Amino acid sequence: MSVVSDDEPRIAPLSSQVQSIQYRASQNSRATLNIQTMLRSAWGRLSLWHQKRASRRALRDLTDDELLDIGVTRAEARKEAGKSFFWD
């Protein structure tokens, strides 16, 4: 038994052109998702680099007494502060 009565007009199947548009739309959403993922990854990496840079600058500005408190020599602090922001 069908919910649609026999005198109701039938819905025509989607044309191949409409199906093609639907396929392209799903492809575009995948591409958009990939771009979003890449941008999130890049933003996370830049954020991490910025944190490292800020930490190394703070370490560079510590006094000898503050460095002694954390168990780091002035030479070690200078070496760490001299690293580029993207090095571990």
C-alpha positions as CSV (number, residue, x, y, z in Angstrom):
1,M,0.0,0.0,0.0
2,S,1.4,3.4,-1.0
3,V,1.0,6.6,0.9
4,V,0.7,8.6,-2.4
5,S,-2.6,8.1,-4.1
6,D,-2.6,6.9,-7.7
7,D,-4.1,10.2,-9.0
8,E,-1.2,12.3,-7.6
9,P,1.3,13.4,-10.2
10,R,4.6,11.5,-10.1
11,I,7.8,13.3,-9.4
12,A,10.2,13.1,-12.3
13,P,13.7,11.7,-11.5
14,L,16.5,14.2,-11.3
15,S,18.2,15.0,-14.6
16,S,21.8,14.2,-15.0
17,Q,22.6,17.9,-15.0
18,V,21.1,18.3,-11.5
19,Q,22.9,15.2,-10.3
20,S,26.1,16.7,-11.6
21,I,25.5,19.9,-9.7
22,Q,24.8,18.0,-6.5
23,Y,28.1,16.0,-7.0
24,R,30.1,19.2,-7.6
25,A,28.5,20.8,-4.5
26,S,29.6,17.9,-2.4
27,Q,33.1,18.0,-4.0
28,N,33.3,21.8,-3.2
29,S,32.3,21.1,0.5
30,R,35.2,18.6,0.7
31,A,37.6,21.1,-0.7
32,T,36.3,23.7,1.7
33,L,36.8,21.3,4.6
34,N,40.4,20.6,3.4
35,I,41.1,24.3,3.2
36,Q,39.6,24.9,6.7
37,T,41.7,22.0,8.1
38,M,44.9,23.4,6.5
39,L,44.2,26.9,7.9
40,R,43.5,25.6,11.4
41,S,46.8,23.7,11.3
42,A,48.7,26.7,10.0
43,W,47.1,28.9,12.7
44,G,48.0,26.4,15.4
45,R,51.6,26.3,14.2
46,L,51.9,30.1,14.1
47,S,50.4,30.4,17.5
48,L,52.9,27.9,18.9
49,W,55.8,29.7,17.2
50,H,54.5,33.0,18.8
51,Q,54.4,31.4,22.2
52,K,58.0,30.1,21.9
53,R,59.2,33.5,20.7
54,A,57.5,35.2,23.7
55,S,58.9,32.6,26.1
56,R,62.4,33.0,24.8
57,R,62.3,36.7,25.0
58,A,61.0,36.5,28.6
59,L,63.9,34.1,29.4
60,R,66.3,36.5,27.9
61,D,65.1,39.3,30.1
62,L,65.4,37.4,33.4
63,T,68.0,38.6,35.9
64,D,70.8,36.3,37.1
65,D,69.0,35.7,40.4
66,E,65.8,34.7,38.6
67,L,67.8,32.4,36.3
68,L,69.4,30.8,39.4
69,D,65.9,30.3,40.8
70,I,64.9,28.2,37.8
71,G,68.3,26.4,37.5
72,V,69.4,28.0,34.3
73,T,72.7,29.6,33.6
74,R,73.1,32.9,31.7
75,A,74.9,31.0,28.9
76,E,72.0,28.5,28.6
77,A,69.4,31.3,28.6
78,R,71.4,33.2,25.9
79,K,71.6,30.0,23.8
80,E,67.9,29.3,24.1
81,A,67.0,33.0,23.5
82,G,69.2,33.0,20.4
83,K,67.2,30.2,18.7
84,S,64.9,31.0,15.9
85,F,61.2,31.0,16.9
86,F,60.4,27.9,14.9
87,W,63.0,25.6,16.5
88,D,62.0,23.3,19.3
